Amino acid sequence: MMVALDERLIGAIELVATLRPEAKAMIQALKQRSKIKSIYLISGDHRLPTRNLAKQLGIENYFAEILPQEKAKIIEGLKASGRVVCYIGDGINDAIALKTAHVSISLQGASNIATDSASMVLMGGNLWHICQAFEIADKFNQTVQNNYTLVMVPSLIGMSGALFLGFSLLQTMLLNQISIIANLLYTMRPLDEFEHELIQSEKLLGLQTLSSKETEPSTVDMVIEAKVPRLSHVA
């Protein structure tokens, strides 16, 4: 923005995006996750501010001056190469990309079309919830795998016992019922753990919000390419 006085140019004003206080730490936390292979910053802004923003966040891969349709094409290219893509955005121009990605995440307070297009919407407006979403997905995936084991192993033992060890019908049915009850109890266990972690996270986020109360937040559009379970199943 140029500033003039009496038809004479006296200066210029540059508008710079302000990062959320937790943005850089959140990116670093995602990088430490072994299943996330790469992180991309996709922006419709000019190349120089986009490059500076990527540098501040510690993101090596970035795209600048990208139109909404081009964002979707970038995601299609990643998908075509066999990658699982998670897209994070909150603007009207993110709607196409949000629908194109395998998994899409938006934030509370985003544009209506963004929240309607996203697979899941993080309440609270804090980017740390993104890391929490990946943790929930990992735990969910592990719980499902363990549930299969709890069901299949007793069933195989029961069938083998009935065929080769002379198990009676009552013994086989009892073993099957025990496995079902054990499976149910194991499935409910993460709920208590999640409630405890959620309370602790809300306390931490409350402290972070108070410490950064005067900081003007802005959002960052990101593509996270990762080998992760579909978060839409966990929301």
N, C-alpha and C positions, 0 to 999 in steps of 0.2 A: 504494500500500500504506500503510495507516494504522498508526501505532505508538501503543500505549497502555501506561500504567503505573498500576497500582492502579485500574484501571477509569477512568482519565482519559486523554483524547487528548493526547498530547504532541508529535506530529509526523507527518510523512508521508514516505514514500520513493517516489521516482519512478524507474522503470526506463527508461533511454534506450538506444536502439539505437546500437551503436558501428560506425562506418563502417570498411570495409577501407581500409588506407592508400592503396591505388592507385585507389579507386573514383572520386573526384572528377576526377583526371587522366584516367582512362579515359573518363568521360563527355565531357569537353572534347575529347578526341581523336576520339571518334565524331562530335561536332558539326561538326568541321572537315571531315569527309568529305562531299563534295558530293552523294553519292547518298542519304545519310540525311536524310530530310525532317523528321522530328520524333521525339522521345523521350518516352515516357510512363512514369510511376511508378505502379504499381498495387499497393495494399496492403490487407490486411484490418484494419490497425490503425486507431485513431481519427484523426479529421481533423487535429487539432493536431500530433501527432508526425509524421504523414505529410507535412504541409505543411512542417514544420521540416526533415525529411529531404530533401524535394525542393529546398528552398532551399539546403541545404548542398551538394547535388550539382549545383546549377545547372540543375535540370529545371523547366520552366515548367508542363508538363501533368502533373497527378497525380489519382488517384482513391483515396479512402479508404473504409474500412469496406465493402470489396468481398468478397463470397462467391465461392467457387471457380467456381460456375456463372455468376456475373456477369462474372468475368474473361473467360470464354470468349465471352460475349455482346459485350463490348467489342471483342474481337478480330474477331468476326464482323462487327460494324459497320464496322470499319476495312477489312476485306476486301471488304465489299459496296460500299464507296466506291471500289474499284479500287486499293487500296494493297497492297503486298507487306509482310507483317508478320513480324518476327522477335521471338520471345518468349524471355526469359531468366528462369529460375527454378530453385529447388532444393528446394522443399518439397512435401509431400504435397498441399497445396491448390493446387499449380500444375499438377497432372497434366492436368486437362481443358484448360487454356489451352495447355499445351505441345503437346497433340495437335491443337488447333484452328488454331494458327498455321501459316503457310506453312513457316517454318523455326523450329525451337526448339532452344535451347541450355541445357544444364545443366552442373554442375561436378562434379569429382571429390569424393567425400565427401557428395554430396547424398543425399536419400532414394532408396530403390530404385525406387519408382514414378516419381519424377522422371527418373532416368537412363534408365529403360525407355521412358518416353514421349517423351524428347527426340530430335530428329534427330541431334544430335551431343553428345558429352560432352567437355568440355575437361579434360585431365589436368593436374595440378599445382596446381589450386585457385586460380590467380591470375587476376584479371579482365583483365589485360593480354592474355591469350590471345584474348579476344574481338576486340580490335583486329587481332591477328594473323590471326584467322580471316577477317575481312573483306578483309585484304590478300591472303590466299591465294585467296579467291574472285575478286577482281579480276584477279589474275594468271592464274588458270585460265581465266576468261572471255576475256581477251586472247589467251591461247595458243590457245584453240579457234578464235577468229576468224582468227588468223594461219595456223593449220593449214588452214583452208578455202581461204585465199588461195594457200598453197603447193601445194595439190592442184589447185585449179580453173584457175589461170593456166597452168601447163604443159600441162594437159589441153586447154585451149582453143587454145593455141598449136599443139599437136600435131595436133588435128583440123583447124584452119585451114590448117596447113602441108600436111597430106595432101590437102586438098580444092583448095587454090589455089596452093600453092608447090611441089608435086611431091615432098613428103617421102615417103621410102620407109617401108615397114612397120617396118624395123629402126630407122630414125631416130625414128619415132614412139614405138616401144616403149622405146628408150633414153632419150628425154626423159621418158617416164612413170616409168621406174625411178629416174632421177635425182631427180625430184620426190618420190618415195616415201622415198628415203634422206634427202633434205634435211628432209622433214617429220618423220621419225623422230628425226633429230639435234636438230631444234628442239624437239620434244616433250620430250626428255630433258634439255635445258638447264636448265629451272627446278628440276630435282631437286637439282643441285649448289648452285644459289643458295639454295634453301630449307634445305638441310643447314647451309650456312654461317650463314644468318640464325638458324636454330634454336639453334646453338651460342652465338651472340652473345646471343640472347634469354635463354637459360638462365643465362649468366653474369650478365646484368643483373638477372634475377629473383632470383638467389641473393644478390646484394648488397642488393636491396630487402627480401628476407626477413630477412636479418641485421639490417638497420637498424630493422625493425618487429617484431622477435621478441617483444617484450613487449606488443604491441598485440593486444587481443582482437578477432578479426574477426567480422563479421556479414554476412549476405548481403542483397542487394537484388533484389526482383523487378521486372523492367523489361519494357516492350514497346518494341521499336525498330521503327518503321515506316520502311521504306526501299525504294528502288529498287535492289536488289542481286540478283546471281545466287543461285540456290538453294544455300545452303551445304550442304544435305544431299548434294549431288552432289560436294562437295569433301572431305567428312570422310574 
